[in-house]
């Protein structure tokens, strides 16, 4: 595994951990999760996680020579 991919996965886990702690402390309404208000702790969470996941997937495909 490349160090870049490992760093991205580490960041994904950190983002997930932050969400888990928020959910345990506050609970999460689906609307709050998918369409959070600007400035909310969850604002940008889904987008950031998707960007990280896409990068990891692209790197994994590049390593194996496969395509999406």
Backbone as a chain_set.jsonl record, in Angstrom:
{"seq": "XXXXXXXXXXXXXXXXXXXXXXXXXXXXXXXXXXXXXXXXXXXXXXXXXXXXXXXXXXXXXXXXXXXX", "coords": {"N": [[0.858, -1.175, 0.0], [0.58, 2.172, -0.858], [2.166, 5.058, 0.621], [0.704, 7.37, 0.369], [-1.916, 6.438, -0.046], [-2.298, 5.155, 2.398], [-2.191, 7.357, 4.113], [-4.472, 8.739, 3.296], [-6.454, 6.891, 3.995], [-6.075, 6.881, 6.748], [-6.917, 9.498, 7.306], [-9.588, 9.248, 6.538], [-10.502, 7.517, 8.538], [-10.15, 9.157, 10.758], [-12.034, 11.154, 10.182], [-14.364, 9.61, 10.25], [-14.272, 8.863, 12.944], [-14.623, 11.313, 14.204], [-17.261, 11.882, 13.39], [-18.593, 9.734, 14.627], [-18.185, 10.287, 17.36], [-19.534, 12.725, 17.518], [-22.134, 11.859, 16.914], [-22.653, 10.14, 19.091], [-22.697, 11.963, 21.17], [-24.675, 13.802, 20.415], [-26.607, 12.662, 18.794], [-27.965, 12.02, 15.515], [-29.876, 13.43, 13.061], [-31.203, 12.346, 9.981], [-31.573, 14.409, 8.043], [-29.904, 16.388, 9.055], [-27.501, 15.142, 8.684], [-27.264, 14.638, 5.865], [-27.963, 17.07, 4.677], [-26.698, 19.359, 6.095], [-26.826, 22.396, 8.026], [-25.196, 25.422, 7.092], [-22.064, 25.903, 8.557], [-22.493, 24.087, 10.55], [-21.286, 21.339, 12.581], [-21.312, 19.102, 11.03], [-21.251, 20.053, 8.502], [-20.127, 19.7, 5.304], [-19.106, 17.186, 5.775], [-20.0, 14.756, 4.41], [-19.249, 15.345, 1.765], [-16.442, 15.675, 2.036], [-15.666, 13.133, 2.948], [-16.412, 11.58, 0.748], [-14.697, 12.562, -1.241], [-12.209, 11.738, -0.208], [-12.6, 8.934, -0.2], [-12.954, 8.439, -2.961], [-10.404, 9.113, -3.916], [-8.845, 7.129, -2.676], [-9.925, 4.842, -3.855], [-9.242, 5.328, -6.559], [-6.428, 5.261, -6.371], [-6.066, 2.609, -5.556], [-7.007, 1.246, -7.815], [-5.098, 2.131, -9.646], [-2.816, 0.912, -8.614], [-3.336, -1.778, -9.062], [-3.795, -1.883, -11.731], [-6.311, -1.887, -12.761], [-9.608, -0.667, -13.729], [-12.283, 1.621, -13.01]], "CA": [[0.0, 0.0, 0.0], [1.365, 3.399, -0.929], [2.043, 5.918, 1.8], [-0.385, 8.315, 0.097], [-3.185, 5.75, 0.212], [-2.373, 4.949, 3.845], [-2.517, 8.654, 4.726], [-5.879, 9.022, 2.999], [-7.262, 5.989, 4.823], [-5.97, 7.402, 8.115], [-7.792, 10.665, 7.384], [-10.965, 8.748, 6.501], [-10.806, 6.986, 9.871], [-10.284, 10.319, 11.645], [-13.315, 11.785, 9.862], [-15.395, 8.714, 10.781], [-14.223, 8.935, 14.401], [-15.244, 12.593, 14.58], [-18.698, 11.706, 13.216], [-19.074, 8.808, 15.657], [-18.22, 11.016, 18.638], [-20.62, 13.696, 17.425], [-23.396, 11.129, 16.992], [-22.837, 9.656, 20.458], [-22.982, 13.1, 22.044], [-25.806, 14.619, 19.983], [-27.533, 11.991, 17.889], [-27.937, 12.626, 14.177], [-31.068, 13.359, 12.228], [-30.748, 12.18, 8.595], [-31.506, 15.705, 7.362], [-28.707, 17.055, 9.556], [-26.347, 14.439, 8.12], [-27.169, 14.796, 4.42], [-28.125, 18.476, 4.298], [-26.462, 20.157, 7.303], [-26.822, 23.847, 7.897], [-23.869, 26.001, 6.942], [-21.41, 26.146, 9.842], [-22.722, 22.947, 11.434], [-20.14, 20.437, 12.688], [-21.411, 18.113, 9.964], [-21.176, 20.742, 7.222], [-19.02, 19.244, 4.482], [-18.654, 15.834, 6.132], [-20.255, 13.792, 3.327], [-18.427, 15.708, 0.62], [-15.035, 15.39, 2.357], [-15.48, 11.693, 3.002], [-16.509, 11.075, -0.615], [-13.457, 12.924, -1.931], [-11.171, 10.832, 0.283], [-12.894, 7.58, -0.674], [-12.676, 8.391, -4.398], [-8.945, 9.093, -4.093], [-8.359, 5.802, -2.279], [-10.35, 3.914, -4.914], [-8.415, 5.585, -7.742], [-5.081, 4.754, -6.099], [-6.127, 1.146, -5.547], [-7.102, 0.815, -9.21], [-3.803, 2.38, -10.276], [-1.875, -0.113, -8.126], [-3.65, -3.099, -9.629], [-3.931, -1.787, -13.167], [-7.715, -2.038, -13.138], [-10.343, 0.586, -13.91], [-13.61, 1.674, -12.403]], "C": [[0.901, 1.233, 0.0], [1.158, 4.239, 0.325], [0.923, 6.935, 1.614], [-1.727, 7.674, 0.415], [-3.359, 5.528, 1.713], [-2.738, 6.244, 4.565], [-3.982, 9.02, 4.499], [-6.799, 8.157, 3.85], [-7.229, 6.445, 6.277], [-6.891, 8.608, 8.297], [-9.259, 10.252, 7.356], [-11.386, 8.242, 7.881], [-10.979, 8.127, 10.867], [-11.623, 11.019, 11.435], [-14.462, 10.932, 10.423], [-15.445, 8.785, 12.307], [-14.883, 10.22, 14.902], [-16.768, 12.491, 14.476], [-19.276, 10.819, 14.319], [-19.188, 9.507, 17.011], [-19.342, 12.05, 18.658], [-21.962, 12.992, 17.597], [-23.671, 10.637, 18.406], [-23.234, 10.784, 21.396], [-24.301, 13.79, 21.71], [-26.911, 13.868, 19.255], [-27.472, 12.685, 16.538], [-29.258, 12.357, 13.479], [-30.579, 13.197, 10.787], [-30.631, 13.498, 7.822], [-30.239, 16.453, 7.771], [-27.451, 16.442, 8.936], [-26.181, 14.753, 6.638], [-27.263, 16.238, 3.943], [-27.915, 19.373, 5.523], [-26.502, 21.658, 7.007], [-25.385, 24.33, 7.782], [-23.29, 26.314, 8.324], [-21.603, 25.033, 10.847], [-21.454, 22.097, 11.495], [-20.142, 19.402, 11.571], [-21.338, 18.737, 8.575], [-19.929, 20.284, 6.468], [-18.549, 17.828, 4.754], [-18.81, 14.864, 4.966], [-19.373, 14.076, 2.122], [-16.956, 15.354, 0.86], [-14.777, 13.891, 2.343], [-15.512, 11.095, 1.595], [-15.246, 11.372, -1.414], [-12.333, 11.979, -1.512], [-11.372, 9.42, -0.257], [-12.59, 7.444, -2.163], [-11.172, 8.338, -4.669], [-8.368, 7.72, -3.755], [-8.715, 4.772, -3.356], [-9.488, 4.091, -6.165], [-6.994, 5.058, -7.551], [-5.049, 3.229, -6.112], [-6.214, 0.604, -6.977], [-5.766, 1.011, -9.922], [-2.776, 1.322, -9.87], [-2.095, -1.46, -8.796], [-3.772, -3.085, -11.149], [-5.354, -1.98, -13.659], [-8.36, -0.668, -13.329], [-11.691, 0.484, -13.217], [-14.647, 1.208, -13.379]], "O": [[1.861, 1.316, 0.766], [0.13, 4.15, 0.995], [0.266, 7.321, 2.58], [-2.576, 8.285, 1.063], [-4.459, 5.696, 2.239], [-3.511, 6.225, 5.522], [-4.647, 9.543, 5.393], [-7.808, 8.638, 4.366], [-8.25, 6.399, 6.964], [-7.567, 8.729, 9.319], [-10.082, 10.831, 8.064], [-12.499, 8.51, 8.333], [-11.858, 8.071, 11.727], [-12.272, 11.429, 12.398], [-15.412, 11.463, 10.998], [-16.525, 8.77, 12.898], [-15.607, 10.213, 15.897], [-17.485, 12.955, 15.363], [-20.329, 11.125, 14.877], [-20.177, 9.332, 17.723], [-20.015, 12.233, 19.672], [-22.827, 13.466, 18.333], [-24.808, 10.708, 18.873], [-24.024, 10.579, 22.317], [-24.976, 14.306, 22.601], [-28.023, 14.376, 19.114], [-26.983, 13.81, 16.433], [-29.69, 11.214, 13.332], [-29.615, 13.86, 10.404], [-29.699, 13.68, 7.039], [-29.581, 17.075, 6.937], [-26.464, 17.137, 8.694], [-25.085, 15.096, 6.196], [-26.696, 16.584, 2.907], [-28.839, 20.068, 5.947], [-26.245, 22.104, 5.889], [-24.468, 23.708, 8.318], [-23.961, 26.921, 9.16], [-20.951, 25.023, 11.891], [-20.64, 22.127, 10.572], [-19.088, 18.882, 11.205], [-21.361, 18.02, 7.574], [-18.809, 20.464, 6.945], [-17.684, 17.317, 4.043], [-17.84, 14.215, 4.574], [-18.813, 13.156, 1.526], [-16.302, 14.794, -0.02], [-13.778, 13.435, 1.786], [-14.725, 10.201, 1.285], [-14.779, 10.527, -2.177], [-11.592, 11.476, -2.357], [-10.423, 8.786, -0.717], [-12.025, 6.435, -2.584], [-10.722, 7.604, -5.548], [-7.503, 7.211, -4.467], [-7.89, 3.933, -3.716], [-9.055, 3.106, -6.763], [-6.421, 4.473, -8.47], [-4.104, 2.63, -6.626], [-5.564, -0.388, -7.306], [-5.347, 0.161, -10.708], [-1.964, 0.891, -10.689], [-1.142, -2.192, -9.064], [-3.844, -4.138, -11.783], [-5.576, -2.213, -14.847], [-7.723, 0.363, -13.113], [-12.165, -0.604, -12.888], [-15.833, 1.18, -13.052]]}, "num_chains": 1, "name": "protein.A"}
